[in-house]
Amino acid sequence: MARAAFGDRIRLLASLGNALTASAELLGLAADRLWPDELEKNDPEYPMVVAFATVD
């Protein structure tokens, strides 16, 4: 979706999260209920956050 809106202006595109954090979010669990190593694992198939930076 970001590429459709911003095209070649995107310089950085990253996703963070994993299946466990996605499930915890859906269940309404707070991040402090998970171990730090569970939060740090990244799985691009289950992103919780997608971030990008553009240039003019």
Backbone as a chain_set.jsonl record, in Angstrom:
{"seq": "MARAAFGDRIRLLASLGNALTASAELLGLAADRLWPDELEKNDPEYPMVVAFATVD", "coords": {"N": [[0.815, -1.177, 0.0], [1.932, 1.244, 0.777], [3.877, 1.574, -1.186], [2.264, 1.959, -3.432], [1.189, 4.446, -2.882], [3.426, 6.133, -2.444], [5.481, 5.344, -4.122], [8.573, 5.547, -5.833], [9.697, 7.222, -3.972], [10.071, 6.089, -1.494], [12.522, 5.224, 0.776], [13.277, 3.646, 2.883], [11.988, 0.717, 4.176], [10.452, -1.194, 6.548], [9.488, -3.971, 8.609], [8.155, -5.062, 11.714], [7.687, -7.48, 14.256], [5.888, -10.55, 15.114], [4.26, -13.799, 14.937], [3.448, -14.442, 17.54], [3.339, -11.934, 18.896], [1.4, -10.738, 17.31], [-0.804, -12.382, 17.852], [-1.04, -11.932, 20.617], [-1.767, -9.246, 20.612], [-4.303, -9.385, 19.392], [-5.644, -10.783, 21.365], [-5.698, -8.973, 23.369], [-3.595, -8.721, 25.161], [-1.091, -7.154, 27.128], [2.148, -5.802, 26.28], [3.969, -6.209, 28.339], [3.382, -8.685, 29.308], [4.717, -10.534, 27.861], [7.879, -12.169, 27.271], [11.021, -10.432, 26.92], [12.68, -11.513, 24.843], [10.771, -12.739, 23.272], [9.403, -10.598, 22.246], [11.368, -9.396, 20.705], [11.886, -11.008, 18.523], [11.658, -11.199, 15.004], [9.413, -11.63, 12.395], [8.778, -11.474, 9.128], [6.448, -12.373, 7.929], [4.381, -12.009, 9.689], [3.849, -9.163, 10.478], [3.626, -6.597, 12.958], [4.037, -3.94, 13.021], [4.549, -1.722, 10.406], [6.874, 0.237, 8.912], [7.993, 3.144, 7.168], [10.168, 5.347, 5.364], [10.323, 8.354, 3.522], [11.566, 10.404, 0.823], [11.662, 13.736, -0.418]], "CA": [[0.0, 0.0, 0.0], [2.815, 2.402, 0.834], [4.505, 1.726, -2.507], [1.275, 2.511, -4.349], [0.99, 5.858, -2.564], [4.651, 6.924, -2.454], [6.32, 4.899, -5.236], [10.041, 5.568, -5.734], [10.157, 8.106, -2.897], [10.358, 5.298, -0.295], [13.942, 4.9, 0.922], [13.419, 2.648, 3.936], [10.739, 0.014, 4.463], [10.759, -2.23, 7.535], [8.38, -4.511, 9.388], [8.551, -5.614, 13.009], [6.661, -8.281, 14.91], [5.866, -11.988, 14.85], [2.945, -14.4, 15.152], [3.1, -14.363, 18.962], [2.921, -10.569, 19.22], [0.135, -10.506, 16.615], [-1.834, -13.078, 18.629], [-1.199, -11.231, 21.89], [-2.531, -8.025, 20.321], [-5.702, -9.757, 19.16], [-6.211, -11.242, 22.637], [-5.712, -7.855, 24.307], [-2.525, -8.836, 26.15], [-0.105, -6.079, 27.115], [3.5, -6.228, 25.928], [4.717, -6.654, 29.525], [3.031, -10.082, 29.59], [5.602, -11.353, 27.035], [9.298, -12.056, 27.58], [11.708, -9.556, 25.962], [13.146, -12.231, 23.65], [9.599, -12.997, 22.434], [9.084, -9.344, 21.572], [12.452, -9.012, 19.804], [11.902, -11.848, 17.318], [11.002, -10.57, 13.871], [8.946, -12.527, 11.34], [8.137, -10.61, 8.137], [5.137, -12.907, 7.546], [3.399, -11.558, 10.686], [4.271, -7.865, 11.028], [2.722, -5.816, 13.804], [4.296, -2.553, 12.652], [5.232, -1.515, 9.134], [7.337, 1.625, 8.905], [8.75, 3.523, 5.986], [10.63, 6.724, 5.283], [10.336, 8.852, 2.153], [12.299, 11.632, 0.536], [10.963, 14.597, -1.379]], "C": [[0.869, 1.255, 0.0], [3.462, 2.647, -0.521], [3.523, 2.323, -3.515], [1.099, 4.012, -4.132], [2.245, 6.699, -2.759], [5.649, 6.515, -3.527], [7.81, 4.913, -4.943], [10.561, 6.473, -4.631], [10.47, 7.349, -1.609], [11.833, 4.905, -0.298], [14.193, 3.82, 1.968], [12.049, 2.042, 4.195], [11.077, -1.14, 5.39], [9.481, -2.712, 8.207], [8.931, -5.138, 10.653], [7.384, -6.395, 13.588], [6.762, -9.746, 14.539], [4.471, -12.523, 15.178], [2.51, -14.295, 16.618], [2.627, -12.959, 19.335], [1.607, -10.224, 18.521], [-1.021, -11.159, 17.381], [-2.105, -12.374, 19.952], [-2.011, -9.954, 21.7], [-4.005, -8.34, 20.14], [-6.404, -10.192, 20.441], [-6.257, -10.142, 23.692], [-4.653, -7.934, 25.387], [-1.543, -7.679, 26.013], [1.28, -6.643, 26.818], [4.276, -6.724, 27.142], [4.352, -8.071, 29.963], [3.891, -11.055, 28.784], [7.047, -11.138, 27.47], [9.973, -11.165, 26.537], [12.174, -10.28, 24.698], [11.983, -12.588, 22.718], [9.217, -11.757, 21.634], [10.12, -8.99, 20.503], [12.499, -9.836, 18.522], [11.107, -11.165, 16.213], [10.653, -11.623, 12.831], [8.207, -11.678, 10.314], [6.774, -11.118, 7.654], [4.023, -12.433, 8.484], [3.81, -10.211, 11.273], [3.192, -7.233, 11.907], [2.832, -4.334, 13.443], [5.009, -2.557, 11.31], [5.582, -0.042, 9.086], [8.086, 1.907, 7.608], [9.123, 4.997, 6.071], [10.694, 7.121, 3.815], [11.233, 10.074, 2.034], [11.486, 12.44, -0.461], [11.731, 14.703, -2.667]], "O": [[0.568, 2.219, -0.703], [3.583, 3.792, -0.958], [3.925, 3.117, -4.366], [0.886, 4.761, -5.086], [2.157, 7.849, -3.19], [6.578, 7.268, -3.815], [8.261, 4.364, -3.937], [11.765, 6.49, -4.377], [11.083, 7.92, -0.707], [12.327, 4.324, -1.264], [15.226, 3.151, 1.931], [11.071, 2.759, 4.406], [11.907, -1.982, 5.049], [8.518, -1.959, 8.355], [10.037, -5.678, 10.663], [6.226, -6.009, 13.426], [7.618, -10.139, 13.746], [3.607, -11.779, 15.643], [1.331, -14.083, 16.9], [1.616, -12.813, 20.021], [0.785, -9.496, 19.079], [-2.085, -10.561, 17.537], [-3.257, -12.233, 20.362], [-2.85, -9.62, 22.536], [-4.863, -7.639, 20.677], [-7.61, -9.997, 20.592], [-6.79, -10.347, 24.783], [-4.784, -7.289, 26.427], [-1.206, -7.274, 24.901], [1.551, -7.817, 27.074], [5.156, -7.573, 26.999], [4.955, -8.6, 30.896], [3.811, -12.266, 28.992], [7.404, -10.072, 27.972], [9.544, -11.142, 25.383], [12.078, -9.73, 23.601], [12.179, -12.726, 21.511], [8.766, -11.854, 20.493], [9.785, -8.353, 19.504], [13.093, -9.403, 17.534], [10.027, -10.625, 16.45], [11.505, -12.418, 12.435], [7.108, -11.203, 10.599], [6.024, -10.365, 7.033], [2.851, -12.453, 8.11], [4.094, -10.133, 12.468], [2.0, -7.333, 11.619], [1.865, -3.578, 13.542], [5.961, -3.311, 11.106], [4.713, 0.821, 9.202], [8.724, 1.025, 7.032], [8.473, 5.782, 6.761], [11.077, 6.317, 2.964], [11.604, 10.692, 3.032], [10.718, 11.887, -1.249], [11.294, 15.387, -3.592]]}, "num_chains": 1, "name": "protein.A"}
